[in-house]
């Protein structure tokens, strides 16, 4: 069973970029949520 590594070569940078974006956006979203919850209390 031969594995076609071209799919991995194409998808790897896309997945890395998506993960990096989610990490950065997630951090900002969590900070915003914490600020919102702290102001309500």
C-alpha positions in Angstrom: 0.0 0.0 0.0 1.7 3.2 -1.2 1.0 6.4 0.6 0.8 9.5 -1.5 2.8 12.1 0.4 1.8 14.9 -1.9 -1.4 15.3 0.1 0.6 15.7 3.3 2.9 18.2 1.7 -0.1 20.3 0.5 -2.1 20.0 3.8 0.7 20.4 6.3 1.3 24.1 5.8 -2.4 24.8 5.8 -2.9 22.9 9.0 0.0 24.6 10.6 -1.3 28.0 9.6 -4.8 27.1 10.8 -3.5 25.9 14.2 -1.4 29.1 14.6 -4.3 31.3 13.8 -6.6 29.3 16.2 -3.9 29.6 18.9 -3.6 33.4 18.6 -7.3 34.0 18.2 -8.1 31.6 21.1 -5.7 33.4 23.4 -7.3 36.8 22.6 -10.8 35.3 23.0 -10.0 33.8 26.4 -8.6 37.1 27.6 -11.7 38.9 26.4 -14.0 36.3 28.1 -12.0 36.7 31.3 -12.3 40.5 31.2 -16.1 40.2 30.6 -16.6 37.7 33.5 -14.5 39.9 35.8 -16.5 43.0 35.0 -19.8 41.2 35.7 -18.7 40.0 39.2 
